[in-house]
């Protein structure tokens, strides 16, 4: 049996209005304890969910949504599902917006330039948005009702948020990277967005903007290492996960020790 394939199939929640919705359960964390299934989910945006999707999420007991999108993204693709208590933790996709605007005005970016732009985007998560990611961890500590966090595609802001949570829960870097790269298998670009972008942005650049690459994630890790001395110190000193909070987070989201 292909265990990785089976676990991915179990992890991926198939919905009509969202392609990258998945359960973070099952990864092995601190002291060999697995993350609880059905407690924390990650996703692309939720504005296109269909009635049967909402029924599926209700059956999962999902009651909270953390929206990491910027103001313009939320205004364009807003949602208000009564069953989901929304928390807006705004992270503006400033650099990507600037890149798209550059193309629309006739400017150019190479693939290497675009990779560098994405790496700088991830460094901005550490430089500018650490307090925002700390709020997400606080929400997870305040209430253990099932929660989904998402951005627009569920890949960059959501990817870094998932990496932080999984590291805090003791998941190994290789498994964090595996979870991060699942976006490339699951995320389906909306046809209207593909058509809109095709007239302005070269295909090879879109491939960078619409996928995830380990060098993106590595750039955030490298900045954390340089500025804080490592992820454990970053979680403690910047994100406020001191010993008691870390213990509580693990108690809530990891299965009991055998």
TORKOL-4160 file (C-alpha; in steps of 0.2 Angstrom, whole numbers, padded with zeros to 4 digits, m for minus):
258
<pt num="1" X="0000" Y="0000" Z="0000"/>
<pt num="2" X="0006" Y="0018" Z="m0004"/>
<pt num="3" X="0004" Y="0025" Z="0013"/>
<pt num="4" X="0008" Y="0043" Z="0007"/>
<pt num="5" X="m0005" Y="0042" Z="m0007"/>
<pt num="6" X="m0018" Y="0035" Z="0005"/>
<pt num="7" X="m0014" Y="0048" Z="0018"/>
<pt num="8" X="m0015" Y="0062" Z="0005"/>
<pt num="9" X="m0032" Y="0055" Z="m0001"/>
<pt num="10" X="m0038" Y="0055" Z="0017"/>
<pt num="11" X="m0032" Y="0073" Z="0019"/>
<pt num="12" X="m0039" Y="0081" Z="0004"/>
<pt num="13" X="m0057" Y="0086" Z="0007"/>
<pt num="14" X="m0065" Y="0086" Z="m0011"/>
<pt num="15" X="m0077" Y="0101" Z="m0013"/>
<pt num="16" X="m0085" Y="0109" Z="m0028"/>
<pt num="17" X="m0080" Y="0126" Z="m0023"/>
<pt num="18" X="m0063" Y="0124" Z="m0017"/>
<pt num="19" X="m0049" Y="0113" Z="m0023"/>
<pt num="20" X="m0035" Y="0115" Z="m0010"/>
<pt num="21" X="m0045" Y="0111" Z="0006"/>
<pt num="22" X="m0036" Y="0098" Z="0017"/>
<pt num="23" X="m0035" Y="0092" Z="0035"/>
<pt num="24" X="m0018" Y="0094" Z="0044"/>
<pt num="25" X="m0022" Y="0078" Z="0054"/>
<pt num="26" X="m0011" Y="0063" Z="0054"/>
<pt num="27" X="0007" Y="0071" Z="0053"/>
<pt num="28" X="0018" Y="0064" Z="0067"/>
<pt num="29" X="0023" Y="0077" Z="0079"/>
<pt num="30" X="0031" Y="0079" Z="0097"/>
<pt num="31" X="0035" Y="0063" Z="0105"/>
<pt num="32" X="0028" Y="0053" Z="0090"/>
<pt num="33" X="0011" Y="0059" Z="0093"/>
<pt num="34" X="0000" Y="0061" Z="0078"/>
<pt num="35" X="m0010" Y="0077" Z="0074"/>
<pt num="36" X="m0028" Y="0075" Z="0078"/>
<pt num="37" X="m0039" Y="0073" Z="0062"/>
<pt num="38" X="m0054" Y="0085" Z="0060"/>
<pt num="39" X="m0047" Y="0099" Z="0071"/>
<pt num="40" X="m0036" Y="0111" Z="0059"/>
<pt num="41" X="m0039" Y="0113" Z="0040"/>
<pt num="42" X="m0030" Y="0124" Z="0027"/>
<pt num="43" X="m0038" Y="0129" Z="0011"/>
<pt num="44" X="m0039" Y="0141" Z="m0004"/>
<pt num="45" X="m0053" Y="0154" Z="m0002"/>
<pt num="46" X="m0071" Y="0149" Z="0003"/>
<pt num="47" X="m0082" Y="0161" Z="m0007"/>
<pt num="48" X="m0087" Y="0148" Z="m0020"/>
<pt num="49" X="m0092" Y="0135" Z="m0009"/>
<pt num="50" X="m0108" Y="0126" Z="m0014"/>
<pt num="51" X="m0123" Y="0120" Z="m0003"/>
<pt num="52" X="m0116" Y="0103" Z="m0003"/>
<pt num="53" X="m0099" Y="0109" Z="0002"/>
<pt num="54" X="m0106" Y="0118" Z="0017"/>
<pt num="55" X="m0115" Y="0102" Z="0022"/>
<pt num="56" X="m0099" Y="0093" Z="0021"/>
<pt num="57" X="m0090" Y="0105" Z="0032"/>
<pt num="58" X="m0105" Y="0105" Z="0044"/>
<pt num="59" X="m0103" Y="0086" Z="0045"/>
<pt num="60" X="m0084" Y="0089" Z="0049"/>
<pt num="61" X="m0090" Y="0101" Z="0064"/>
<pt num="62" X="m0080" Y="0115" Z="0056"/>
<pt num="63" X="m0086" Y="0132" Z="0064"/>
<pt num="64" X="m0072" Y="0144" Z="0062"/>
<pt num="65" X="m0063" Y="0152" Z="0047"/>
<pt num="66" X="m0047" Y="0163" Z="0048"/>
<pt num="67" X="m0046" Y="0173" Z="0032"/>
<pt num="68" X="m0028" Y="0179" Z="0028"/>
<pt num="69" X="m0032" Y="0188" Z="0012"/>
<pt num="70" X="m0030" Y="0207" Z="0009"/>
<pt num="71" X="m0044" Y="0219" Z="0009"/>
<pt num="72" X="m0046" Y="0220" Z="m0010"/>
<pt num="73" X="m0046" Y="0201" Z="m0011"/>
<pt num="74" X="m0060" Y="0199" Z="0002"/>
<pt num="75" X="m0070" Y="0213" Z="m0006"/>
<pt num="76" X="m0069" Y="0204" Z="m0023"/>
<pt num="77" X="m0073" Y="0186" Z="m0017"/>
<pt num="78" X="m0082" Y="0189" Z="m0001"/>
<pt num="79" X="m0092" Y="0176" Z="0009"/>
<pt num="80" X="m0103" Y="0175" Z="0024"/>
<pt num="81" X="m0108" Y="0157" Z="0028"/>
<pt num="82" X="m0118" Y="0157" Z="0044"/>
<pt num="83" X="m0110" Y="0141" Z="0051"/>
<pt num="84" X="m0093" Y="0149" Z="0050"/>
<pt num="85" X="m0087" Y="0162" Z="0063"/>
<pt num="86" X="m0075" Y="0173" Z="0053"/>
<pt num="87" X="m0058" Y="0180" Z="0059"/>
<pt num="88" X="m0050" Y="0192" Z="0047"/>
<pt num="89" X="m0031" Y="0193" Z="0049"/>
<pt num="90" X="m0026" Y="0204" Z="0034"/>
<pt num="91" X="m0010" Y="0200" Z="0025"/>
<pt num="92" X="m0009" Y="0210" Z="0009"/>
<pt num="93" X="m0001" Y="0202" Z="m0007"/>
<pt num="94" X="0008" Y="0218" Z="m0011"/>
<pt num="95" X="0023" Y="0211" Z="m0020"/>
<pt num="96" X="0013" Y="0200" Z="m0031"/>
<pt num="97" X="0000" Y="0214" Z="m0035"/>
<pt num="98" X="0015" Y="0225" Z="m0040"/>
<pt num="99" X="0021" Y="0212" Z="m0052"/>
<pt num="100" X="0005" Y="0209" Z="m0060"/>
<pt num="101" X="0003" Y="0228" Z="m0062"/>
<pt num="102" X="0020" Y="0229" Z="m0070"/>
<pt num="103" X="0015" Y="0217" Z="m0083"/>
<pt num="104" X="m0001" Y="0226" Z="m0087"/>
<pt num="105" X="0008" Y="0242" Z="m0090"/>
<pt num="106" X="0020" Y="0233" Z="m0102"/>
<pt num="107" X="0034" Y="0229" Z="m0090"/>
<pt num="108" X="0043" Y="0213" Z="m0089"/>
<pt num="109" X="0049" Y="0200" Z="m0076"/>
<pt num="110" X="0060" Y="0185" Z="m0079"/>
<pt num="111" X="0057" Y="0169" Z="m0071"/>
<pt num="112" X="0072" Y="0172" Z="m0060"/>
<pt num="113" X="0065" Y="0189" Z="m0055"/>
<pt num="114" X="0049" Y="0181" Z="m0051"/>
<pt num="115" X="0057" Y="0168" Z="m0040"/>
<pt num="116" X="0066" Y="0182" Z="m0031"/>
<pt num="117" X="0050" Y="0191" Z="m0029"/>
<pt num="118" X="0041" Y="0176" Z="m0021"/>
<pt num="119" X="0056" Y="0174" Z="m0009"/>
<pt num="120" X="0055" Y="0192" Z="m0004"/>
<pt num="121" X="0036" Y="0189" Z="m0001"/>
<pt num="122" X="0040" Y="0175" Z="0011"/>
<pt num="123" X="0053" Y="0185" Z="0020"/>
<pt num="124" X="0039" Y="0199" Z="0022"/>
<pt num="125" X="0029" Y="0186" Z="0032"/>
<pt num="126" X="0043" Y="0186" Z="0045"/>
<pt num="127" X="0048" Y="0204" Z="0044"/>
<pt num="128" X="0030" Y="0212" Z="0043"/>
<pt num="129" X="0017" Y="0200" Z="0048"/>
<pt num="130" X="0024" Y="0190" Z="0062"/>
<pt num="131" X="0010" Y="0198" Z="0074"/>
<pt num="132" X="m0003" Y="0192" Z="0062"/>
<pt num="133" X="0003" Y="0174" Z="0062"/>
<pt num="134" X="0004" Y="0175" Z="0081"/>
<pt num="135" X="m0015" Y="0180" Z="0081"/>
<pt num="136" X="m0018" Y="0164" Z="0072"/>
<pt num="137" X="m0009" Y="0154" Z="0085"/>
<pt num="138" X="m0019" Y="0163" Z="0099"/>
<pt num="139" X="m0035" Y="0158" Z="0090"/>
<pt num="140" X="m0030" Y="0140" Z="0091"/>
<pt num="141" X="m0025" Y="0141" Z="0109"/>
<pt num="142" X="m0041" Y="0151" Z="0114"/>
<pt num="143" X="m0053" Y="0138" Z="0107"/>
<pt num="144" X="m0052" Y="0121" Z="0101"/>
<pt num="145" X="m0067" Y="0120" Z="0090"/>
<pt num="146" X="m0062" Y="0115" Z="0072"/>
<pt num="147" X="m0054" Y="0129" Z="0062"/>
<pt num="148" X="m0049" Y="0132" Z="0044"/>
<pt num="149" X="m0036" Y="0145" Z="0039"/>
<pt num="150" X="m0035" Y="0151" Z="0021"/>
<pt num="151" X="m0029" Y="0164" Z="0009"/>
<pt num="152" X="m0034" Y="0165" Z="m0010"/>
<pt num="153" X="m0025" Y="0150" Z="m0017"/>
<pt num="154" X="m0021" Y="0142" Z="0000"/>
<pt num="155" X="m0002" Y="0141" Z="m0005"/>
<pt num="156" X="0009" Y="0155" Z="0002"/>
<pt num="157" X="0002" Y="0164" Z="0017"/>
<pt num="158" X="m0008" Y="0148" Z="0021"/>
<pt num="159" X="0008" Y="0138" Z="0017"/>
<pt num="160" X="0019" Y="0148" Z="0030"/>
<pt num="161" X="0005" Y="0148" Z="0043"/>
<pt num="162" X="0004" Y="0129" Z="0041"/>
<pt num="163" X="0023" Y="0127" Z="0042"/>
<pt num="164" X="0023" Y="0137" Z="0059"/>
<pt num="165" X="0009" Y="0127" Z="0066"/>
<pt num="166" X="0017" Y="0110" Z="0061"/>
<pt num="167" X="0034" Y="0115" Z="0068"/>
<pt num="168" X="0026" Y="0121" Z="0084"/>
<pt num="169" X="0018" Y="0104" Z="0085"/>
<pt num="170" X="0034" Y="0095" Z="0082"/>
<pt num="171" X="0032" Y="0089" Z="0065"/>
<pt num="172" X="0049" Y="0086" Z="0055"/>
<pt num="173" X="0054" Y="0098" Z="0042"/>
<pt num="174" X="0053" Y="0085" Z="0028"/>
<pt num="175" X="0034" Y="0082" Z="0032"/>
<pt num="176" X="0031" Y="0101" Z="0033"/>
<pt num="177" X="0039" Y="0102" Z="0016"/>
<pt num="178" X="0028" Y="0088" Z="0010"/>
<pt num="179" X="0012" Y="0097" Z="0016"/>
<pt num="180" X="0018" Y="0113" Z="0008"/>
<pt num="181" X="0021" Y="0105" Z="m0009"/>
<pt num="182" X="0004" Y="0096" Z="m0009"/>
<pt num="183" X="m0003" Y="0113" Z="m0016"/>
<pt num="184" X="0005" Y="0109" Z="m0033"/>
<pt num="185" X="m0005" Y="0093" Z="m0034"/>
<pt num="186" X="m0022" Y="0099" Z="m0028"/>
<pt num="187" X="m0024" Y="0118" Z="m0032"/>
<pt num="188" X="m0034" Y="0121" Z="m0048"/>
<pt num="189" X="m0033" Y="0138" Z="m0055"/>
<pt num="190" X="m0050" Y="0146" Z="m0059"/>
<pt num="191" X="m0052" Y="0146" Z="m0078"/>
<pt num="192" X="m0058" Y="0165" Z="m0077"/>
<pt num="193" X="m0042" Y="0170" Z="m0068"/>
<pt num="194" X="m0031" Y="0159" Z="m0080"/>
<pt num="195" X="m0039" Y="0168" Z="m0095"/>
<pt num="196" X="m0037" Y="0185" Z="m0088"/>
<pt num="197" X="m0019" Y="0183" Z="m0083"/>
<pt num="198" X="m0014" Y="0174" Z="m0100"/>
<pt num="199" X="m0016" Y="0191" Z="m0109"/>
<pt num="200" X="m0003" Y="0200" Z="m0098"/>
<pt num="201" X="0009" Y="0188" Z="m0090"/>
<pt num="202" X="0020" Y="0175" Z="m0098"/>
<pt num="203" X="0016" Y="0157" Z="m0095"/>
<pt num="204" X="0033" Y="0153" Z="m0087"/>
<pt num="205" X="0030" Y="0167" Z="m0075"/>
<pt num="206" X="0013" Y="0161" Z="m0071"/>
<pt num="207" X="0020" Y="0144" Z="m0067"/>
<pt num="208" X="0030" Y="0153" Z="m0053"/>
<pt num="209" X="0016" Y="0163" Z="m0046"/>
<pt num="210" X="0003" Y="0150" Z="m0046"/>
<pt num="211" X="0014" Y="0136" Z="m0038"/>
<pt num="212" X="0025" Y="0133" Z="m0023"/>
<pt num="213" X="0043" Y="0130" Z="m0023"/>
<pt num="214" X="0054" Y="0125" Z="m0008"/>
<pt num="215" X="0066" Y="0140" Z="m0011"/>
<pt num="216" X="0051" Y="0151" Z="m0007"/>
<pt num="217" X="0048" Y="0142" Z="0010"/>
<pt num="218" X="0067" Y="0141" Z="0013"/>
<pt num="219" X="0069" Y="0160" Z="0011"/>
<pt num="220" X="0057" Y="0162" Z="0026"/>
<pt num="221" X="0067" Y="0149" Z="0036"/>
<pt num="222" X="0083" Y="0157" Z="0032"/>
<pt num="223" X="0077" Y="0174" Z="0038"/>
<pt num="224" X="0071" Y="0166" Z="0054"/>
<pt num="225" X="0088" Y="0158" Z="0057"/>
<pt num="226" X="0097" Y="0174" Z="0054"/>
<pt num="227" X="0086" Y="0185" Z="0064"/>
<pt num="228" X="0081" Y="0174" Z="0078"/>
<pt num="229" X="0093" Y="0159" Z="0079"/>
<pt num="230" X="0080" Y="0146" Z="0073"/>
<pt num="231" X="0062" Y="0142" Z="0073"/>
<pt num="232" X="0061" Y="0137" Z="0091"/>
<pt num="233" X="0067" Y="0154" Z="0096"/>
<pt num="234" X="0056" Y="0162" Z="0084"/>
<pt num="235" X="0040" Y="0153" Z="0090"/>
<pt num="236" X="0045" Y="0158" Z="0108"/>
<pt num="237" X="0051" Y="0175" Z="0106"/>
<pt num="238" X="0042" Y="0182" Z="0091"/>
<pt num="239" X="0026" Y="0172" Z="0091"/>
<pt num="240" X="0023" Y="0171" Z="0110"/>
<pt num="241" X="0023" Y="0152" Z="0111"/>
<pt num="242" X="0032" Y="0151" Z="0128"/>
<pt num="243" X="0033" Y="0134" Z="0136"/>
<pt num="244" X="0016" Y="0134" Z="0144"/>
<pt num="245" X="0007" Y="0139" Z="0128"/>
<pt num="246" X="0017" Y="0127" Z="0118"/>
<pt num="247" X="0012" Y="0113" Z="0129"/>
<pt num="248" X="m0006" Y="0118" Z="0128"/>
<pt num="249" X="m0006" Y="0119" Z="0109"/>
<pt num="250" X="0002" Y="0101" Z="0109"/>
<pt num="251" X="m0011" Y="0095" Z="0121"/>
<pt num="252" X="m0025" Y="0102" Z="0111"/>
<pt num="253" X="m0020" Y="0096" Z="0093"/>
<pt num="254" X="m0009" Y="0080" Z="0096"/>
<pt num="255" X="m0016" Y="0063" Z="0100"/>
<pt num="256" X="m0012" Y="0058" Z="0118"/>
<pt num="257" X="0005" Y="0049" Z="0121"/>
<pt num="258" X="0003" Y="0030" Z="0119"/>
